[in-house]
Amino acid sequence: MMRTPYPTLAEATRIWARIGLLSFGGPAGQIALMHRILVEEQRWLGEKRFLHALNYCMLLPGPEAMQLAVYIGWLMHRTVGGIIAGTLFVLPGVVAIMGLSWIYAIYGNVGAVEALFFGLKAAVLAIVVQAVIRIGTRALTNRVMVGIAAASFVGIFGFGVPFPLIILLAGLIGFIGARTGLSAFRSGHGHGKVGKVQVDDAETILGEEIPEHARVNRAYAFRVSAVFLTLWLLSVGTLIAVLGPTNVFAQIASFFSVMAVVTFGGAYAVLAYVAQEAVQNYGWLAPGEMLDGLGMAETTPGPLIMVTQFVGFMGAYREAGGLSPLMAGTLGGLLTTWVTFIPCFLWIFLGAPFIERLRDNRALTAALTAITAAVVGVILNLAVWFALHVVFDELRRVVALGLNLDLPVWSSLNFAAAVLVLAALLATFRFRLGPVTVLAGCALAGLALNLAGLLR
């Protein structure tokens, strides 16, 4: 069988731009999109190599779909190819979220806009519940994993245990479990088949051999990684040194840099951590606004973690200092995006050449398995947190015997919100409608409720 000619960098750039513009539907949809275009249509690489790269990206903190794009871009056209692939994967979302953030900041108190986001909140809650079930079905394969998930939920919901600590403890439990030979930690973790068409590596442009530039070259990997590490840490350190640690831009840079290191399990898992810090500790957002931001990310192309750009925008918008609020918000959003995604390039360019060694490390795989189980509990916490703030207008804080949680004030039940959430859940689970359809339907329902005077 004749192979397709090797694509030029310009041809590859057009393919990556197409993928970036079409990358709706969260990581599962984005991975399926890349498989269809890169494996089935373009035949750049085959099934084994695609899954090999994907399972490596699952070991990393950060959005696995975006990192998969960087990996394949690097595999095809070296470092420049990886930079182009990753940038074009994120860029449409950056532009879309920034535009929506401006609209939200300027017109967010207008009745129609409020009603639209009121509807989106219900849809987002249903989608998060779906994520809990989808990830839980895959990850909770035995009682030990169920126990880790349950402990994770109780820790973060009832006692306010920080997300990074949960991830660290879960990884440590998995690592020790594998080293001691416990059967519960022997199961692998990764994706099975992605697309309907399975393409053999030998029938693709890259073939079965490792490209010369993809072979282990420690000096080159460390040089490239040093550049990205410098771009990341120098920007954060400069902001803290010049503006002081209490300045909103320094806080955004440092907080989201920490987040970039602990975002195992994808956007839904880390959103509980972001919501906890951005809403309760920094006061950048109100609880309902966090849901509004996730609604934006669900309806625009790019990784769901792009919701962090909205968080950074609103934080800087409200603490603008001597800048105009919109200018400060724009800079805050772009800064958030910078410190969120620069580390993704670092992980790929540093680790990809050593992928074979990492893939066969059973202890590392077991650590990831335990982390994924803990992530189920964290996402369940996110669903409960969202539900409380969507369905009830008032919550009361309970602090006693180590407990630190919010409980609903039952008299503040928002009947319209409860009905809309129930409708979104039925649409998602009973009628199996897609997320875009559910989001659009709930947004229109919010507008209809507003016109009928049923929103309070």
BAZAGU-221671 format. One record per residue (C-alpha): residue in one letter; x, y, z. Coordinates in Angstrom, 3 decimals. Layout:
BEGIN
{fimi A,{X,Y,Z}},
...
***
This chain:
BEGIN
{fimi M,{0.000,0.000,0.000}},
{fimi M,{1.376,3.434,-0.968}},
{fimi R,{1.892,5.865,1.867}},
{fimi T,{0.669,9.440,1.805}},
{fimi P,{3.559,11.883,1.206}},
{fimi Y,{5.061,13.299,4.377}},
{fimi P,{3.236,16.587,5.184}},
{fimi T,{5.143,19.849,5.147}},
{fimi L,{5.028,22.032,8.228}},
{fimi A,{2.603,24.375,6.420}},
{fimi E,{0.287,21.477,5.561}},
{fimi A,{0.432,20.218,9.137}},
{fimi T,{-0.342,23.715,10.426}},
{fimi R,{-3.570,23.754,8.408}},
{fimi I,{-4.538,20.377,9.862}},
{fimi W,{-3.874,21.566,13.418}},
{fimi A,{-5.871,24.744,12.801}},
{fimi R,{-8.799,22.596,11.635}},
{fimi I,{-8.567,20.420,14.740}},
{fimi G,{-8.415,23.465,16.999}},
{fimi L,{-11.555,24.982,15.482}},
{fimi L,{-13.487,21.699,15.764}},
{fimi S,{-12.336,20.627,19.232}},
{fimi F,{-15.668,20.765,21.059}},
{fimi G,{-17.077,18.181,23.442}},
{fimi G,{-14.465,17.778,26.155}},
{fimi P,{-11.422,15.476,26.129}},
{fimi A,{-13.241,12.356,24.920}},
{fimi G,{-14.648,14.163,21.896}},
{fimi Q,{-11.342,15.924,21.187}},
{fimi I,{-9.361,12.677,21.316}},
{fimi A,{-11.877,11.027,19.002}},
{fimi L,{-11.601,14.016,16.623}},
{fimi M,{-7.807,13.740,16.492}},
{fimi H,{-8.043,10.013,15.904}},
{fimi R,{-10.447,10.502,13.006}},
{fimi I,{-8.372,13.215,11.325}},
{fimi L,{-4.807,12.126,12.090}},
{fimi V,{-5.151,8.323,12.095}},
{fimi E,{-8.121,7.520,9.878}},
{fimi E,{-8.003,10.379,7.326}},
{fimi Q,{-4.401,11.607,7.161}},
{fimi R,{-2.740,8.357,8.299}},
{fimi W,{0.109,10.201,9.945}},
{fimi L,{0.368,7.498,12.619}},
{fimi G,{-1.284,4.195,13.457}},
{fimi E,{-3.394,2.861,16.279}},
{fimi K,{-0.608,1.514,18.482}},
{fimi R,{1.444,4.683,18.302}},
{fimi F,{-1.630,6.876,18.904}},
{fimi L,{-2.668,4.921,22.023}},
{fimi H,{0.937,4.767,23.179}},
{fimi A,{1.128,8.576,23.078}},
{fimi L,{-2.307,8.984,24.657}},
{fimi N,{-1.566,6.687,27.585}},
{fimi Y,{1.637,8.605,28.235}},
{fimi C,{-0.282,11.909,28.232}},
{fimi M,{-2.658,10.435,30.805}},
{fimi L,{0.286,10.163,33.205}},
{fimi L,{0.776,13.915,33.099}},
{fimi P,{-0.922,16.778,34.904}},
{fimi G,{-2.897,19.020,32.575}},
{fimi P,{-5.344,18.508,29.691}},
{fimi E,{-4.504,15.174,28.053}},
{fimi A,{-6.074,16.065,24.678}},
{fimi M,{-3.985,19.225,24.315}},
{fimi Q,{-0.841,17.368,25.358}},
{fimi L,{-1.616,14.618,22.878}},
{fimi A,{-1.715,17.272,20.143}},
{fimi V,{1.665,18.607,21.289}},
{fimi Y,{3.087,15.089,21.348}},
{fimi I,{1.925,14.207,17.837}},
{fimi G,{3.014,17.614,16.513}},
{fimi W,{6.464,16.991,18.016}},
{fimi L,{6.524,13.467,16.610}},
{fimi M,{5.825,14.795,13.103}},
{fimi H,{7.852,18.026,12.980}},
{fimi R,{10.031,18.199,16.061}},
{fimi T,{9.747,20.967,18.657}},
{fimi V,{8.332,23.565,16.251}},
{fimi G,{5.608,21.125,15.230}},
{fimi G,{4.693,20.520,18.867}},
{fimi I,{4.508,24.243,19.601}},
{fimi I,{2.282,24.863,16.565}},
{fimi A,{-0.013,21.925,17.377}},
{fimi G,{-0.458,22.889,21.014}},
{fimi T,{-0.915,26.591,20.308}},
{fimi L,{-3.530,26.057,17.599}},
{fimi F,{-5.375,23.554,19.784}},
{fimi V,{-5.769,26.190,22.512}},
{fimi L,{-6.007,29.436,20.500}},
{fimi P,{-9.698,29.257,19.412}},
{fimi G,{-10.731,28.705,23.021}},
{fimi V,{-8.564,31.595,24.212}},
{fimi V,{-10.256,33.970,21.771}},
{fimi A,{-13.773,32.656,22.462}},
{fimi I,{-13.485,32.681,26.261}},
{fimi M,{-11.931,36.149,26.207}},
{fimi G,{-14.802,37.509,24.103}},
{fimi L,{-17.396,35.880,26.358}},
{fimi S,{-15.602,37.203,29.448}},
{fimi W,{-15.877,40.749,28.106}},
{fimi I,{-19.568,40.250,27.390}},
{fimi Y,{-20.091,38.765,30.850}},
{fimi A,{-18.280,41.612,32.582}},
{fimi I,{-20.161,44.314,30.669}},
{fimi Y,{-23.625,42.776,30.305}},
{fimi G,{-23.676,40.103,33.014}},
{fimi N,{-26.366,41.909,35.023}},
{fimi V,{-28.697,42.276,32.045}},
{fimi G,{-31.796,40.106,32.533}},
{fimi A,{-31.482,38.136,29.294}},
{fimi V,{-27.801,37.345,29.866}},
{fimi E,{-28.478,36.312,33.468}},
{fimi A,{-31.313,34.058,32.289}},
{fimi L,{-29.113,32.432,29.651}},
{fimi F,{-26.421,31.584,32.191}},
{fimi F,{-29.095,30.459,34.649}},
{fimi G,{-30.059,27.801,32.124}},
{fimi L,{-26.451,26.873,31.387}},
{fimi K,{-25.829,26.150,35.083}},
{fimi A,{-28.391,23.348,35.058}},
{fimi A,{-26.864,21.793,31.941}},
{fimi V,{-23.335,22.023,33.328}},
{fimi L,{-24.437,20.257,36.522}},
{fimi A,{-25.880,17.373,34.480}},
{fimi I,{-22.672,17.131,32.434}},
{fimi V,{-20.528,17.012,35.593}},
{fimi V,{-22.735,14.231,37.032}},
{fimi Q,{-22.266,12.355,33.751}},
{fimi A,{-18.485,12.771,34.101}},
{fimi V,{-18.588,11.275,37.608}},
{fimi I,{-20.399,8.198,36.312}},
{fimi R,{-18.257,7.839,33.176}},
{fimi I,{-14.923,8.096,34.993}},
{fimi G,{-16.166,6.094,37.970}},
{fimi T,{-17.266,3.203,35.756}},
{fimi R,{-13.783,3.028,34.265}},
{fimi A,{-11.713,3.677,37.386}},
{fimi L,{-13.507,1.973,40.306}},
{fimi T,{-12.687,-1.600,39.346}},
{fimi N,{-12.438,-3.041,42.874}},
{fimi R,{-13.279,-2.249,46.492}},
{fimi V,{-9.937,-0.625,47.184}},
{fimi M,{-10.497,1.901,44.399}},
{fimi V,{-14.037,2.557,45.650}},
{fimi G,{-12.590,3.152,49.114}},
{fimi I,{-10.029,5.621,47.761}},
{fimi A,{-12.779,7.499,45.903}},
{fimi A,{-14.997,7.584,49.008}},
{fimi A,{-12.157,8.808,51.227}},
{fimi S,{-11.314,11.463,48.648}},
{fimi F,{-14.905,12.729,48.617}},
{fimi V,{-15.228,12.812,52.401}},
{fimi G,{-11.857,14.511,52.761}},
{fimi I,{-12.484,17.350,50.339}},
{fimi F,{-16.230,17.833,50.975}},
{fimi G,{-16.405,17.327,54.713}},
{fimi F,{-12.989,18.399,55.946}},
{fimi G,{-11.661,20.753,53.281}},
{fimi V,{-8.562,18.660,52.533}},
{fimi P,{-6.670,20.443,49.714}},
{fimi F,{-6.826,18.842,46.273}},
{fimi P,{-2.996,18.659,45.841}},
{fimi L,{-2.725,16.711,49.115}},
{fimi I,{-5.412,14.247,47.986}},
{fimi I,{-3.549,13.653,44.719}},
{fimi L,{-0.243,13.184,46.542}},
{fimi L,{-1.681,10.706,49.043}},
{fimi A,{-3.534,8.727,46.365}},
{fimi G,{-0.422,8.473,44.218}},
{fimi L,{1.623,7.357,47.221}},
{fimi I,{-0.959,4.686,48.112}},
{fimi G,{-0.938,3.379,44.529}},
{fimi F,{2.862,3.357,44.349}},
{fimi I,{3.240,1.489,47.653}},
{fimi G,{0.413,-0.877,46.736}},
{fimi A,{2.158,-1.838,43.513}},
{fimi R,{5.552,-2.260,45.168}},
{fimi T,{4.039,-4.554,47.806}},
{fimi G,{2.321,-6.644,45.127}},
{fimi L,{-1.301,-6.030,46.154}},
{fimi S,{-3.644,-7.332,43.452}},
{fimi A,{-5.928,-4.284,43.625}},
{fimi F,{-3.163,-2.150,42.112}},
{fimi R,{-2.160,-4.483,39.266}},
{fimi S,{-4.762,-3.363,36.750}},
{fimi G,{-3.452,-1.094,34.044}},
{fimi H,{-4.875,2.276,33.195}},
{fimi G,{-5.398,3.652,29.765}},
{fimi H,{-7.633,3.904,26.765}},
{fimi G,{-8.730,1.013,24.632}},
{fimi K,{-9.853,1.560,21.082}},
{fimi V,{-10.596,5.189,20.229}},
{fimi G,{-12.062,5.178,16.726}},
{fimi K,{-14.139,2.811,14.630}},
{fimi V,{-11.368,2.374,12.034}},
{fimi Q,{-8.155,0.762,13.300}},
{fimi V,{-5.065,1.614,11.239}},
{fimi D,{-1.890,-0.448,11.421}},
{fimi D,{1.296,1.519,12.121}},
{fimi A,{3.003,-0.006,9.096}},
{fimi E,{0.410,1.594,6.789}},
{fimi T,{1.045,5.154,7.993}},
{fimi I,{3.479,7.952,7.233}},
{fimi L,{5.559,7.394,10.364}},
{fimi G,{5.491,3.629,9.974}},
{fimi E,{6.644,1.388,12.803}},
{fimi E,{10.106,2.835,13.329}},
{fimi I,{10.883,5.615,15.794}},
{fimi P,{11.713,8.855,13.919}},
{fimi E,{15.325,9.911,14.328}},
{fimi H,{14.414,13.138,16.160}},
{fimi A,{12.190,11.171,18.580}},
{fimi R,{15.040,9.005,19.855}},
{fimi V,{16.356,9.736,23.321}},
{fimi N,{18.703,12.733,23.266}},
{fimi R,{19.118,13.863,26.849}},
{fimi A,{21.058,17.018,26.042}},
{fimi Y,{18.459,18.268,23.532}},
{fimi A,{15.497,17.337,25.754}},
{fimi F,{17.005,19.153,28.718}},
{fimi R,{17.881,22.252,26.656}},
{fimi V,{14.362,22.611,25.259}},
{fimi S,{12.830,21.902,28.654}},
{fimi A,{15.075,24.498,30.271}},
{fimi V,{13.721,27.134,27.869}},
{fimi F,{10.101,26.377,28.754}},
{fimi L,{10.877,26.080,32.466}},
{fimi T,{12.541,29.505,32.324}},
{fimi L,{9.604,31.046,30.428}},
{fimi W,{7.263,29.679,33.065}},
{fimi L,{9.088,30.327,36.321}},
{fimi L,{10.759,33.585,35.296}},
{fimi S,{7.407,35.192,34.491}},
{fimi V,{5.945,34.059,37.819}},
{fimi G,{9.005,35.067,39.832}},
{fimi T,{9.209,38.483,38.165}},
{fimi L,{5.569,39.288,38.933}},
{fimi I,{5.962,38.292,42.577}},
{fimi A,{9.228,40.237,42.944}},
{fimi V,{7.999,43.419,41.227}},
{fimi L,{4.354,43.559,42.355}},
{fimi G,{4.547,41.739,45.674}},
{fimi P,{2.929,38.430,46.650}},
{fimi T,{-0.427,40.020,47.547}},
{fimi N,{-0.952,41.634,44.124}},
{fimi V,{-3.724,39.967,42.124}},
{fimi F,{-1.459,39.272,39.122}},
{fimi A,{1.187,37.664,41.346}},
{fimi Q,{-1.528,35.599,43.037}},
{fimi I,{-2.950,34.490,39.689}},
{fimi A,{0.504,33.507,38.426}},
{fimi S,{1.463,31.555,41.536}},
{fimi F,{-1.913,29.879,42.110}},
{fimi F,{-2.402,28.649,38.559}},
{fimi S,{1.234,27.542,38.379}},
{fimi V,{0.585,25.244,41.331}},
{fimi M,{-2.626,24.102,39.655}},
{fimi A,{-0.716,23.207,36.484}},
{fimi V,{1.371,20.726,38.475}},
{fimi V,{-1.524,18.950,40.220}},
{fimi T,{-4.221,18.809,37.521}},
{fimi F,{-4.324,15.014,37.282}},
{fimi G,{-7.709,13.719,36.195}},
{fimi G,{-8.662,16.535,33.854}},
{fimi A,{-10.611,19.742,34.145}},
{fimi Y,{-13.553,18.449,36.176}},
{fimi A,{-11.290,17.209,38.956}},
{fimi V,{-9.300,20.401,39.330}},
{fimi L,{-12.360,22.669,39.129}},
{fimi A,{-13.290,21.748,42.685}},
{fimi Y,{-9.857,22.973,43.767}},
{fimi V,{-10.120,26.115,41.638}},
{fimi A,{-13.623,26.837,42.938}},
{fimi Q,{-12.514,26.335,46.525}},
{fimi E,{-9.597,28.727,46.187}},
{fimi A,{-10.982,31.308,43.747}},
{fimi V,{-14.363,31.609,45.476}},
{fimi Q,{-13.679,31.012,49.145}},
{fimi N,{-10.061,32.095,49.641}},
{fimi Y,{-9.326,34.765,47.022}},
{fimi G,{-12.873,36.052,46.479}},
{fimi W,{-12.343,36.408,42.730}},
{fimi L,{-15.717,34.852,41.883}},
{fimi A,{-19.124,34.107,43.357}},
{fimi P,{-20.072,30.385,43.384}},
{fimi G,{-22.607,30.781,40.572}},
{fimi E,{-20.036,32.549,38.408}},
{fimi M,{-17.800,29.491,38.479}},
{fimi L,{-20.635,27.576,36.852}},
{fimi D,{-21.069,30.349,34.295}},
{fimi G,{-17.423,30.017,33.348}},
{fimi L,{-17.700,26.260,32.940}},
{fimi G,{-20.738,26.840,30.728}},
{fimi M,{-18.568,29.039,28.508}},
{fimi A,{-15.862,26.382,28.311}},
{fimi E,{-18.405,23.648,27.493}},
{fimi T,{-19.798,25.620,24.541}},
{fimi T,{-16.511,26.775,22.967}},
{fimi P,{-13.658,24.866,21.269}},
{fimi G,{-10.552,23.905,23.205}},
{fimi P,{-9.786,22.208,26.531}},
{fimi L,{-12.352,22.554,29.327}},
{fimi I,{-9.537,23.803,31.538}},
{fimi M,{-9.921,27.067,29.574}},
{fimi V,{-12.470,27.977,32.241}},
{fimi T,{-9.450,29.080,34.276}},
{fimi Q,{-8.980,31.977,31.853}},
{fimi F,{-12.424,33.270,32.869}},
{fimi V,{-11.448,32.910,36.539}},
{fimi G,{-8.247,34.908,36.005}},
{fimi F,{-10.136,37.504,33.986}},
{fimi M,{-12.748,38.103,36.686}},
{fimi G,{-10.172,38.103,39.489}},
{fimi A,{-8.072,40.817,37.836}},
{fimi Y,{-11.210,42.674,36.630}},
{fimi R,{-12.344,43.102,40.232}},
{fimi E,{-8.901,44.055,41.559}},
{fimi A,{-7.750,46.236,38.686}},
{fimi G,{-5.730,48.701,40.750}},
{fimi G,{-4.568,51.536,38.507}},
{fimi L,{-5.638,49.791,35.286}},
{fimi S,{-9.048,49.917,33.667}},
{fimi P,{-11.071,46.863,34.769}},
{fimi L,{-11.357,45.427,31.251}},
{fimi M,{-7.637,45.865,30.581}},
{fimi A,{-6.780,44.255,33.914}},
{fimi G,{-9.211,41.417,33.232}},
{fimi T,{-7.714,40.805,29.790}},
{fimi L,{-4.196,40.680,31.200}},
{fimi G,{-5.327,38.452,34.059}},
{fimi G,{-7.001,36.024,31.652}},
{fimi L,{-3.978,35.853,29.347}},
{fimi L,{-1.624,35.408,32.315}},
{fimi T,{-3.751,32.518,33.557}},
{fimi T,{-3.622,30.864,30.144}},
{fimi W,{0.146,31.320,29.964}},
{fimi V,{0.948,29.669,33.306}},
{fimi T,{-1.654,26.936,32.717}},
{fimi F,{-0.390,25.760,29.329}},
{fimi I,{3.348,26.515,29.258}},
{fimi P,{3.974,23.567,31.630}},
{fimi C,{2.114,21.271,29.196}},
{fimi F,{4.789,21.878,26.565}},
{fimi L,{7.453,21.293,29.194}},
{fimi W,{6.054,17.882,30.207}},
{fimi I,{5.932,16.685,26.595}},
{fimi F,{9.300,17.963,25.388}},
{fimi L,{11.052,16.666,28.491}},
{fimi G,{9.284,13.337,28.871}},
{fimi A,{8.241,12.193,25.407}},
{fimi P,{11.709,10.878,24.405}},
{fimi F,{11.655,8.638,27.490}},
{fimi I,{8.119,7.346,26.948}},
{fimi E,{9.131,3.687,26.550}},
{fimi R,{10.688,3.586,29.982}},
{fimi L,{7.683,5.260,31.604}},
{fimi R,{5.145,3.034,29.911}},
{fimi D,{6.515,-0.146,31.458}},
{fimi N,{6.834,1.249,34.992}},
{fimi R,{4.160,-0.684,36.893}},
{fimi A,{4.494,1.343,40.089}},
{fimi L,{3.942,4.579,38.178}},
{fimi T,{0.918,3.096,36.406}},
{fimi A,{-0.529,1.955,39.741}},
{fimi A,{-0.035,5.443,41.163}},
{fimi L,{-2.029,6.836,38.241}},
{fimi T,{-4.761,4.237,38.818}},
{fimi A,{-5.130,5.301,42.465}},
{fimi I,{-5.071,8.986,41.496}},
{fimi T,{-7.849,8.380,38.984}},
{fimi A,{-9.937,6.703,41.693}},
{fimi A,{-9.388,9.693,43.986}},
{fimi V,{-10.379,11.997,41.139}},
{fimi V,{-13.812,10.324,41.043}},
{fimi G,{-14.397,11.455,44.621}},
{fimi V,{-13.148,14.944,43.813}},
{fimi I,{-15.472,15.273,40.818}},
{fimi L,{-18.378,13.990,42.945}},
{fimi N,{-17.553,16.788,45.380}},
{fimi L,{-17.648,19.230,42.481}},
{fimi A,{-21.093,17.945,41.440}},
{fimi V,{-22.455,18.267,44.986}},
{fimi W,{-20.898,21.733,45.389}},
{fimi F,{-22.404,22.896,42.112}},
{fimi A,{-25.801,21.367,42.952}},
{fimi L,{-25.986,23.141,46.297}},
{fimi H,{-25.191,26.513,44.736}},
{fimi V,{-27.540,26.040,41.786}},
{fimi V,{-30.610,24.680,43.543}},
{fimi F,{-30.415,26.669,46.799}},
{fimi D,{-30.113,30.420,47.175}},
{fimi E,{-28.653,30.202,50.694}},
{fimi L,{-26.163,27.880,52.401}},
{fimi R,{-24.948,27.765,55.983}},
{fimi R,{-21.420,26.899,57.022}},
{fimi V,{-20.990,24.109,59.589}},
{fimi V,{-17.686,23.984,61.463}},
{fimi A,{-17.477,21.372,64.219}},
{fimi L,{-15.241,18.450,65.222}},
{fimi G,{-13.005,18.989,62.219}},
{fimi L,{-15.921,19.253,59.794}},
{fimi N,{-15.976,22.274,57.504}},
{fimi L,{-18.822,22.151,54.997}},
{fimi D,{-21.776,24.045,53.577}},
{fimi L,{-25.302,22.735,54.105}},
{fimi P,{-28.430,23.989,52.312}},
{fimi V,{-31.040,26.242,53.854}},
{fimi W,{-34.071,24.268,52.704}},
{fimi S,{-36.401,27.265,52.738}},
{fimi S,{-34.192,28.871,50.057}},
{fimi L,{-34.895,26.142,47.483}},
{fimi N,{-35.037,27.682,44.000}},
{fimi F,{-37.926,25.773,42.430}},
{fimi A,{-37.210,26.932,38.857}},
{fimi A,{-33.572,25.873,39.125}},
{fimi A,{-34.514,22.490,40.612}},
{fimi V,{-36.960,21.780,37.770}},
{fimi L,{-34.420,22.816,35.138}},
{fimi V,{-31.708,20.622,36.705}},
{fimi L,{-34.109,17.659,36.708}},
{fimi A,{-34.920,18.295,33.037}},
{fimi A,{-31.188,18.467,32.188}},
{fimi L,{-30.535,15.175,34.003}},
{fimi L,{-33.406,13.483,32.158}},
{fimi A,{-32.160,14.829,28.828}},
{fimi T,{-28.641,13.543,29.550}},
{fimi F,{-29.375,10.126,31.037}},
{fimi R,{-32.874,9.142,29.894}},
{fimi F,{-32.863,10.558,26.360}},
{fimi R,{-29.049,10.481,25.923}},
{fimi L,{-28.846,13.884,24.276}},
{fimi G,{-25.392,15.293,23.554}},
{fimi P,{-23.858,18.009,25.741}},
{fimi V,{-24.218,20.746,23.104}},
{fimi T,{-27.936,19.947,22.712}},
{fimi V,{-28.467,19.932,26.484}},
{fimi L,{-26.574,23.213,26.909}},
{fimi A,{-28.527,24.911,24.124}},
{fimi G,{-31.867,23.593,25.386}},
{fimi C,{-31.242,24.700,28.969}},
{fimi A,{-30.054,28.137,27.844}},
{fimi L,{-33.280,28.607,25.844}},
{fimi A,{-35.301,27.331,28.813}},
{fimi G,{-33.622,29.935,31.029}},
{fimi L,{-34.588,32.680,28.601}},
{fimi A,{-38.182,31.363,28.489}},
{fimi L,{-38.416,31.307,32.287}},
{fimi N,{-37.168,34.877,32.381}},
{fimi L,{-39.770,36.023,29.856}},
{fimi A,{-42.469,34.262,31.907}},
{fimi G,{-41.311,36.086,35.041}},
{fimi L,{-40.477,32.850,36.872}},
{fimi L,{-36.865,33.657,37.764}},
{fimi R,{-36.058,35.244,41.059}},
***
